Amino acid sequence: MEAVDRGLKFAYVGRKRKKRDYRRLWIVRINASCRAAGLSYSKFVHGLKAAGLDLNRKVLADVALHDDAAFRNLANLAKSALEVKESARLALEKE
């Protein structure tokens, strides 16, 4: 019975760890593609939110892995959203 209980405990921990491991893998894949596009991961995610795109990390990692052209379009969209946001911030500071 103790071995069964111990096994169940490890199974529970493993299910939680799997979620954590996949999230880390997705972030690594997205970051690698972002760096190739000349953008950091954090700025890319911030730019997507500024552009109004709400894509989760799983989808972004899949696009980064399988469709480089689409990911570059997303990166360019994020860059332009960040530039617009920065220019708006500078305009407010001048006033």
N, CA, C and O of each residue as an XYZ file, in Angstrom:
380
protein
N       0.824     -1.208      0.000
C       0.000      0.000      0.000
C       0.865      1.269      0.000
O       0.526      2.260     -0.647
N       1.981      1.225      0.730
C       2.852      2.400      0.763
C       3.443      2.679     -0.619
O       3.585      3.836     -1.014
N       3.784      1.624     -1.346
C       4.343      1.800     -2.685
C       3.297      2.386     -3.631
O       3.623      3.217     -4.479
N       2.055      1.961     -3.492
C       0.979      2.487     -4.327
C       0.751      3.963     -4.014
O       0.608      4.781     -4.923
N       0.719      4.302     -2.724
C       0.538      5.705     -2.338
C       1.675      6.577     -2.862
O       1.461      7.693     -3.335
N       2.898      6.033     -2.762
C       4.055      6.787     -3.248
C       3.964      6.984     -4.768
O       4.252      8.066     -5.280
N       3.570      5.948     -5.463
C       3.419      6.046     -6.908
C       2.355      7.047     -7.298
O       2.533      7.795     -8.260
N       1.264      7.074     -6.577
C       0.206      8.045     -6.863
C       0.680      9.468     -6.628
O       0.318     10.387     -7.362
N       1.504      9.640     -5.582
C       2.040     10.974     -5.302
C       2.931     11.440     -6.454
O       2.836     12.588     -6.889
N       3.797     10.549     -6.947
C       4.672     10.917     -8.055
C       3.880     11.161     -9.340
O       4.252     12.013    -10.147
N       2.807     10.425     -9.527
C       1.976     10.637    -10.710
C       1.329     12.018    -10.657
O       1.250     12.712    -11.671
N       0.864     12.415     -9.465
C       0.249     13.731     -9.298
C       1.273     14.828     -9.600
O       0.982     15.774    -10.332
N       2.457     14.694     -9.037
C       3.511     15.687     -9.247
C       3.894     15.736    -10.729
O       4.139     16.811    -11.276
N       3.943     14.575    -11.369
C       4.305     14.515    -12.779
C       3.310     15.230    -13.660
O       3.700     15.882    -14.629
N       2.036     15.124    -13.347
C       1.023     15.830    -14.145
C       1.183     17.332    -14.023
O       0.998     18.058    -14.999
N       1.521     17.800    -12.847
C       1.741     19.241    -12.658
C       3.024     19.678    -13.353
O       3.075     20.752    -13.953
N       4.055     18.851    -13.271
C       5.347     19.188    -13.867
C       5.271     19.225    -15.397
O       5.946     20.032    -16.036
N       4.449     18.352    -15.977
C       4.321     18.304    -17.434
C       3.813     19.637    -17.969
O       4.296     20.119    -18.993
N       2.856     20.227    -17.291
C       2.324     21.528    -17.709
C       3.420     22.586    -17.673
O       3.549     23.401    -18.587
N       4.203     22.558    -16.605
C       5.292     23.509    -16.433
C       6.355     23.325    -17.521
O       6.858     24.300    -18.079
N       6.688     22.077    -17.812
C       7.718     21.787    -18.808
C       7.286     22.222    -20.212
O       8.087     22.772    -20.968
N       6.028     21.977    -20.556
C       5.557     22.395    -21.874
C       5.546     23.907    -22.005
O       5.909     24.440    -23.054
N       5.137     24.601    -20.960
C       5.139     26.069    -21.010
C       6.554     26.586    -21.235
O       6.755     27.511    -22.022
N       7.540     26.001    -20.553
C       8.935     26.402    -20.734
C       9.411     26.121    -22.154
O      10.115     26.942    -22.743
N       9.035     24.972    -22.709
C       9.412     24.623    -24.076
C       8.829     25.612    -25.073
O       9.515     26.057    -25.993
N       7.556     25.953    -24.885
C       6.911     26.902    -25.788
C       7.605     28.259    -25.739
O       7.828     28.885    -26.775
N       7.942     28.706    -24.546
C       8.600     30.004    -24.400
C       9.971     29.991    -25.075
O      10.353     30.975    -25.709
N      10.716     28.889    -24.949
C      12.025     28.779    -25.593
C      11.873     28.847    -27.108
O      12.652     29.526    -27.776
N      10.883     28.153    -27.656
C      10.674     28.163    -29.107
C      10.279     29.557    -29.605
O      10.774     30.021    -30.632
N       9.387     30.212    -28.871
C       8.955     31.557    -29.266
C      10.127     32.530    -29.184
O      10.319     33.355    -30.077
N      10.905     32.431    -28.114
C      12.038     33.327    -27.921
C      13.067     33.160    -29.028
O      13.619     34.149    -29.511
N      13.334     31.923    -29.438
C      14.309     31.691    -30.510
C      13.841     32.339    -31.808
O      14.642     32.947    -32.518
N      12.571     32.217    -32.122
C      12.054     32.834    -33.344
C      12.001     34.349    -33.225
O      12.214     35.059    -34.208
N      11.721     34.844    -32.036
C      11.707     36.297    -31.823
C      13.101     36.876    -32.028
O      13.256     37.909    -32.680
N      14.104     36.225    -31.484
C      15.477     36.711    -31.626
C      15.890     36.729    -33.097
O      16.602     37.633    -33.536
N      15.438     35.725    -33.858
C      15.745     35.700    -35.289
C      15.064     36.850    -36.016
O      15.556     37.317    -37.043
N      13.933     37.307    -35.484
C      13.208     38.422    -36.090
C      13.665     39.770    -35.529
O      13.132     40.809    -35.917
N      14.642     39.765    -34.623
C      15.186     41.009    -34.088
C      14.371     41.614    -32.967
O      14.277     42.835    -32.847
N      13.779     40.760    -32.143
C      12.900     41.220    -31.076
C      13.074     40.297    -29.880
O      13.317     39.103    -30.056
N      12.956     40.824    -28.671
C      13.019     39.956    -27.499
C      11.642     39.362    -27.240
O      10.631     39.857    -27.740
N      11.619     38.295    -26.451
C      10.369     37.605    -26.156
C       9.385     38.531    -25.444
O       8.204     38.580    -25.787
N       9.880     39.258    -24.457
C       8.981     40.109    -23.671
C       8.403     41.241    -24.517
O       7.224     41.573    -24.395
N       9.235     41.831    -25.371
C       8.726     42.898    -26.242
C       7.751     42.345    -27.274
O       6.783     43.011    -27.641
N       8.006     41.128    -27.740
C       7.103     40.488    -28.694
C       5.725     40.275    -28.068
O       4.707     40.612    -28.674
N       5.692     39.724    -26.869
C       4.414     39.466    -26.196
C       3.712     40.784    -25.878
O       2.495     40.893    -26.022
N       4.480     41.785    -25.446
C       3.898     43.095    -25.148
C       3.343     43.731    -26.424
O       2.268     44.330    -26.407
N       4.077     43.599    -27.522
C       3.616     44.140    -28.795
C       2.351     43.465    -29.297
O       1.475     44.125    -29.855
N       2.248     42.150    -29.104
C       1.028     41.442    -29.502
C      -0.168     41.914    -28.690
O      -1.263     42.085    -29.226
N       0.047     42.124    -27.395
C      -1.051     42.618    -26.558
C      -1.435     44.036    -26.956
O      -2.614     44.387    -26.945
N      -0.438     44.858    -27.310
C      -0.717     46.224    -27.747
C      -1.462     46.231    -29.083
O      -2.263     47.126    -29.351
N      -1.191     45.225    -29.915
C      -1.868     45.131    -31.205
C      -3.258     44.518    -31.084
O      -4.019     44.501    -32.051
N      -3.588     44.018    -29.902
C      -4.908     43.431    -29.688
C      -5.004     41.959    -30.055
O      -6.104     41.418    -30.165
N      -3.855     41.301    -30.248
C      -3.863     39.872    -30.551
C      -3.720     39.078    -29.264
O      -2.813     39.324    -28.469
N      -4.605     38.141    -29.066
C      -4.595     37.338    -27.850
C      -4.370     35.880    -28.241
O      -5.306     35.081    -28.282
N      -3.105     35.547    -28.529
C      -2.734     34.175    -28.874
C      -1.983     33.565    -27.707
O      -1.129     34.215    -27.105
N      -2.299     32.311    -27.384
C      -1.599     31.684    -26.271
C      -0.242     31.168    -26.715
O       0.053     31.129    -27.910
N       0.580     30.773    -25.760
C       1.944     30.366    -26.039
C       2.004     29.092    -26.864
O       2.913     28.917    -27.675
N       1.049     28.209    -26.663
C       1.030     26.956    -27.422
C       0.864     27.229    -28.918
O       1.563     26.641    -29.742
N      -0.048     28.108    -29.258
C      -0.294     28.449    -30.661
C       0.904     29.201    -31.235
O       1.326     28.925    -32.359
N       1.452     30.140    -30.481
C       2.601     30.897    -30.960
C       3.806     29.988    -31.199
O       4.526     30.161    -32.182
N       4.029     29.029    -30.314
C       5.145     28.101    -30.480
C       4.938     27.225    -31.702
O       5.894     26.919    -32.414
N       3.709     26.820    -31.953
C       3.420     25.997    -33.128
C       3.655     26.793    -34.412
O       4.222     26.270    -35.371
N       3.226     28.041    -34.432
C       3.457     28.897    -35.599
C       4.959     29.135    -35.780
O       5.460     29.101    -36.904
N       5.669     29.372    -34.691
C       7.109     29.615    -34.771
C       7.846     28.392    -35.308
O       8.835     28.526    -36.028
N       7.372     27.216    -34.961
C       8.039     25.983    -35.374
C       7.728     25.607    -36.814
O       8.611     25.135    -37.531
N       6.492     25.807    -37.249
C       6.055     25.280    -38.534
C       5.899     26.315    -39.644
O       5.955     25.952    -40.819
N       5.705     27.595    -39.312
C       5.435     28.592    -40.347
C       6.224     29.864    -40.057
O       5.742     30.774    -39.383
N       7.432     29.904    -40.575
C       8.328     31.023    -40.287
C       7.805     32.346    -40.849
O       7.947     33.393    -40.218
N       7.204     32.294    -42.030
C       6.694     33.526    -42.648
C       5.563     34.130    -41.814
O       5.520     35.345    -41.622
N       4.668     33.310    -41.329
C       3.562     33.807    -40.505
C       4.092     34.379    -39.192
O       3.591     35.391    -38.701
N       5.108     33.727    -38.626
C       5.660     34.241    -37.376
C       6.356     35.580    -37.604
O       6.268     36.474    -36.762
N       7.037     35.723    -38.719
C       7.673     37.015    -39.022
C       6.622     38.112    -39.197
O       6.852     39.260    -38.815
N       5.470     37.761    -39.774
C       4.375     38.732    -39.880
C       3.883     39.140    -38.494
O       3.621     40.318    -38.247
N       3.759     38.173    -37.595
C       3.349     38.492    -36.218
C       4.395     39.379    -35.542
O       4.049     40.321    -34.829
N       5.682     39.073    -35.771
C       6.744     39.877    -35.169
C       6.715     41.306    -35.713
O       6.890     42.262    -34.957
N       6.495     41.451    -37.009
C       6.403     42.798    -37.594
C       5.195     43.548    -37.064
O       5.264     44.755    -36.834
N       4.094     42.848    -36.870
C       2.900     43.460    -36.297
C       3.166     43.930    -34.869
O       2.739     45.014    -34.471
N       3.876     43.099    -34.102
C       4.218     43.466    -32.726
C       5.153     44.675    -32.703
O       4.988     45.579    -31.883
N       6.136     44.687    -33.609
C       7.056     45.827    -33.685
C       6.323     47.118    -34.006
O       6.566     48.150    -33.381
N       5.421     47.055    -34.988
C       4.706     48.269    -35.368
C       3.782     48.743    -34.248
O       3.636     49.947    -34.042
N       3.162     47.824    -33.528
C       2.304     48.208    -32.400
C       3.125     48.868    -31.303
O       2.670     49.824    -30.674
N       4.327     48.365    -31.073
C       5.197     48.978    -30.066
C       5.646     50.366    -30.500
O       5.731     51.278    -29.678
N       5.934     50.532    -31.789
C       6.342     51.848    -32.292
C       5.217     52.863    -32.164
O       5.453     54.014    -31.794
N       4.004     52.443    -32.466
C       2.848     53.332    -32.336
C       2.655     53.723    -30.878
O       2.402     54.885    -30.560
N       2.777     52.742    -30.002
C       2.609     53.014    -28.576
C       3.697     53.962    -28.071
O       3.422     54.859    -27.274
N       4.937     53.762    -28.539
C       6.044     54.619    -28.123
C       5.872     56.037    -28.651
O       6.142     56.998    -27.932
N       5.428     56.182    -29.894
C       5.237     57.522    -30.450
C       4.097     58.254    -29.730
O       4.161     59.468    -29.538
N       3.066     57.521    -29.338
C       1.974     58.137    -28.574
C       2.466     58.589    -27.204
O       2.065     59.641    -26.707
N       3.341     57.781    -26.598
C       3.890     58.149    -25.294
C       4.767     59.385    -25.409
O       4.712     60.260    -24.545
N       5.573     59.476    -26.458
C       6.427     60.647    -26.661
C       5.604     61.901    -26.944
O       5.966     62.996    -26.514
N       4.493     61.737    -27.669
C       3.626     62.881    -27.956
C       2.998     63.404    -26.667
O       2.836     64.613    -26.497
N       2.650     62.503    -25.770
C       2.067     62.927    -24.492
C       3.107     63.630    -23.615
O       2.779     64.561    -22.881
N       4.338     63.187    -23.694
C       5.382     63.827    -22.897
C       5.701     65.231    -23.369
O       6.088     66.076    -22.562
N       5.547     65.502    -24.669
C       5.821     66.834    -25.207
C       4.784     67.853    -24.731
O       5.083     69.038    -24.590
N       3.591     67.384    -24.493
C       2.512     68.314    -24.107
C       2.643     68.774    -22.711
O       1.818     69.556    -22.238
